[in-house]
């Protein structure tokens, strides 16, 4: 009988390079493979498992809701759908929510909404979208056009037209490309895949002013950096600069797939039934779960915990004595450790040591632990990193 990795190679399209072990179950901060080995999870499904694995409340809510009502499609009202939309609006700048199934879908919706807003309010021709170097907005057709990475874009050209790029955190460059032709500007308040780079307050303020000047929409991508990850519920709260639309996903679903595009009434006013849709989006089960996650990560006690653990983790990382570390940066529990070496061998070594790590580009180790991490877990992580780095120094 073929092993699970062999079956995967034979039957699953090879768009991912997977670790050689098979994960079987999880509990809180840890994952376990089929051989019983335990791994400290510092990836959290790429910023998804904010509350850790097998959370009892999420498990109970899933079981309760799926036994009651699992799917009806968006032609009918359900209480979970309406309640989650209300909770998201009350916790943010937004007046309305469009539900999707992923972050990329939330970005695709924002692209369509921005272009229709410009067409309805200012007429045809105002279609240009501005994005920034280092950005990652997704791999679907429209989102890919906003993700200026040659290795992702080259095989799939021609891409969606009328997208221009400017250097991230460069105020002058942004002001040069944003103009009368611009319908929207898409930006991550903290770049994740790009190497954990927070946007400066000056940069975001300049984008807000330029969008207001040219009647363009400012769109924040908080798919990875939202939902308490940076120590505030939404990353934009650090600077007090609000967007017109925002894409969220990942942690919102507590491990189940969901995306959402949050928008103001000004934008929502141009959208009509039939303009966009999704069969599965906003289903009762995922909305019940997302309401639980949103309630818990918005709690000030949780956010205080994220900030305390962030400070402790940053301090412990700065105590590492490796000559290969060139920078440590981040916000909340979204931290990048930049190295002068390729970090993939370190990630592979982490498997041997029982720690799951992630990269953000070839030379940045990205740490995205569940928000429930404690001092004990931080000690385990940094002691393991110290051992791995010492091993590489010795070799």
N, C-alpha and C positions, 0 to 999 in steps of 0.2 A: 504493500500500500504506500502511495506517495505521501511524503511529509507535507505539512501545511505550507512551508516555503516552496516546495516543489509544485504543489497544486497552484499556488499563487502565480508562480512563474509560468506555468502551463496555461492557466485559464484567465488570469487578470492582466489587463493591458498594462504594460510596464512603464507607467508614467511616474512611478516613485521608486527610489532606491531605499529598500527597507532593511532594518536591522535583522540579523540572522535568527533571533529568538522569536517565540510566539507568546504574546501577552494573553493571559487567561482571565485575570480578575484584578480588581483594585480595591483599596480601602484607604480613605483619607488621603494622605500624602504619598502613598506607595502603590506601585503596580507589581504584579507577580506573573512570572512566565509559567509555561506548562511544566517546567522542571522544578518549580517551587522557589526559584530565585527571586529575591526582592529587590526592587529598584526605587530609589528616591526620585520622585517625578518632579523635575525642574523645567519641564516643557509644558505641562498641563494641556496637552492636545493643541499646542500653539495658542495659548491664552484663552482656552475654552473652559477648563475645569476649575473655575474660580473657587468653588466650594469643595474641591477635592473629589475623590471617587466614592461611589456608593453612599452618597449622602442620604441619611434616613428620610428626611422630609421630602426630598425629590422623589425617592423611590415610592413613598407612600402616595404622593400626589399622582404620579404616573399610573400606579395600579388603580387608584380610585377613579381617575378620569377615563382611562381606557375601558374600564368596565361600564362606564356610564354613557360616554359618547366619544368616539375617536375621530370621526371625519364626516362632514356634511357638505363641504365646498363653500365657497364664498357667496353663494346665492341666498344664504340664510343667515340669520343672526345667531350668535352664541354668546353666552355670558363671558367665557374666558377671553374671547377675542376683544370684546368691548372693554373689559376690565383691564387687560394689559395695555391697550391703547391709552386709556385714561391715566394709568400709572406712569407710562413713559412720558406723556405730555406734562403731567404734573411735576415730574422730576427734571424737566429740561426746558429749553426755550420753545419747544414745539407746540403747535396747535393741532396737528394731525399726524397720523402714522400710516404708512403703507407697509404691509407685512410681506416678506419674501422668505426664501428658504436658506439663504446664505449671504455672506458679505458681498460676494461678487454680484449677486442678484440685486442687492440693495443699491450698489453702485450703478448698475445698469438702469434701474428705475430712476435714480437721480439724474442720470444723463438725459433720459427721455423727458423727465419733468422740466429740467432746465431749458431744453430746446423748445418745448412747447410754451413755456412761460415767455421766453423771448419772442417767439413768433406771435403769440396772442397779444402781448402788451406793446411790442415795438415793431412788429412786422417781420417778413422773411429776410434772411440774409445774416441775421445776428446769431451765428451758430458756433463760433469758435470756443473751444474749451482750453483752458490753461492748466497744465500740470507741472510737476517739478522733478528735478533730478533726484534719484534715489527712491522715488515713490514706488509703492506697490499697492495697486487697487484691485487686483484680481486677474484671472486668466481667461475669462469670457471675452467675447469679441470687443465690446465697447470698453470694458475695464482694462483689457490688454493695451488698447490704444493710449490709455492714460498712464501706462507703466513703462517708462522709457528704459528698457533693458534689452540690449541687442539680442542676447541669447533667447529671450522669451518671444520677442517680436519677429525676428528675421524669418523663421519658417512659415509665418502665417500672413505675411504681407500679400496684398494691400490691406491695411488696417482701416478702421473707421477714420474718415478724413476730418480735417479742420481741427486738429489738436496741435498745440504748440507747447514747448517746454522751456522752463527757465531754471536757473540754479536755485536749489533749496536754500532758504535763509538769506537770499540776496535781494534786498529791498529794491535797489536800483534796477536790477534785471527784471524783476517782476513788474515794476511800474512801466517799463518799456514795452512789455508784451501785452499787458492788459489795456484794452482800448474799446472804442465804439463797437468793434466786431465781436467782442467777448460776450458770451452768454453765461459762462460759469467758470469758476476757479475751484479746482479740487485740491485739497491739501490734507495731510495727516498732521495733527498737532504734535504727535511723536511718531517719527518714522520707525517702523518695526523691522521689516525685511531689509530696509536700507541701512541698517546698522545701529539702531537705537539712537536717533538724533532728535531731540526736542526742537520744535520750532521756537524761535525767539519771540518774545512779546512784540518787539518792534516789527518783525516780519509779518506776524498775523494782523497787527494793527494796520500796516500798510496795505495788506490784501483787502481788509474790510473797507478801508477808505477808497481804494481803487474800484472795488465792486460797487460801492455806493455811487461813486462819481459817474460810472458808465452803465449803471442800472444792470449790472451783472449779478449773478447769485454766487455767494460764497458757500462752498460745500465742504464740510469736514468729514474725513474718513476716520471714525473712531472704532473701526471693526476690531482692531487689536488693542488699542490704548484706552478704550472706554470701559465702562462697567467696573469702576473702582480700581482698575489696574494701576493707575498713577497716583493713588492716594486721595483723589476726589472722584465722585461718581463719574463725571465726564471730564476728559482731559482739558476741554476748553475752559473749564472753571478756573484753572490756574492763572489764566490771563484775562478773564472777564470779557473776552471777545466772542460774540455769539455768531453762528452761521445762519444761513437761510434754510439750509438742509443739512442733514447729518446721516451717515450710514453707520449702523451698528449691527453686530452679529456675535459670533464666537461665544463669549462668556454668557451672553443673554440666554442661551438655551440650556445651560447647565449640562451639556453633553449631547443634547438633541439639536437637530438642525433648525436654525431660524435666522432670518435677517430682517432688518427694519430700516426704512427710510423715514426719518423724522423731518417735518417741514412746517413752515409757517402758514397761516391762513392766506397770506398774500400769494404764495406759490400755489397752494391747494385750490384757490379760486378758479384757476384756468383748467383744472382737470375734471373730466367728466367720466361717467360710466362707460367702460369699454376702452379707455385710453391705455390701461395696463391691467395685468391680472396674473394669477397663478392658481393652479388647481389645489395645491397642498398648503399654501401659505396661510398662516394664522389659524391653524387647526386647534381644536380644543385642548389636546394633550400638551402640545408644545407651549401654548399660551399659558396654561396653568403652571407649568414648570417655570417659564420665564418670569411670571409674576412673583414666584417664590424667590428666584435668584435676584431679581431687581430689588425686592424688599430687603433682602438680607445684605446685599452689597452696598445698598444706599444707607444702611444704618451707620450712624456716626461712630459707634463702637468698632464696627468692622473697619471703617476708613481710618480711624485712629490706629488700629492694629496694623494696617497696611503701612502706614507712615512709620510706625515704630520699627517694624520688621525691615523696612527699606533702609532706615538709618543704620540698623544693626548689620544688615547684610553688606551694605557699602563699606562700613568700617572694617568688617572682617575681610572683605576682598582686598581692601587697601593694605592689609597686613601681610598678604601673600608676598613672598620675596622673589618671585620669578622675574628674571631679567627679560622675559619674553612679553610681559604685560606693558603695553604702551599707553593705555588709557582705560579708565573705568567711568562710565557715564550712564545716565538714565533718569527715570522719574518713577517713584513708587516702587512697585515690584516688576518693573520693566527695565532690565539692566543689561548693558552691553559691556563686555570685557574685550577690548581690542588687543590683539597680539601682533607680534612681528613674524609669526609663523602661521601656517595653515592650521585651522582648529579642528578639521575633521578627524585627524588622528587622536586628538584629545577626547572627542565625542565617542569614538570607538573604544578608547581606553576606559571611558566612563561606564560603558556596558560591563566591562570586566569588574569594575569596582562597585557596581550596583547603583549608579546614578545616571539618570537620563538627562542629557544636555542637548542643546540646539545651537545652530549657527545662525548668523545674519550676514551673509556674504562669507567669503573665504577666510577672513581673519578676525571675525568678531564672534565671540562666544555669547550667546543670548540666553539670559536667565529669565524665565517666565513661570515661576512656581505658583501653585495654587495660593490664593490669598489667605488660606488658613495656616500657612507655614508658621512655625514657632522657632524660638531660639535653639531648641534642641536640633531641629532640622537644619537650621543655618549652620550650626557647628558641624553637623555631619557633612553638609555640602562643602564647606570651605576646607575642612580637614581632608576630604577626598580630593578636592582640587589641588591642594598643596601636595598630596602624594603623587597625583598624576603629573603635575608640573615638575616635581623633583625627579620623577622617573624619566621624563623627557630631557631634563637638564643633564642627567647622568649618561644618557645615551647619545 
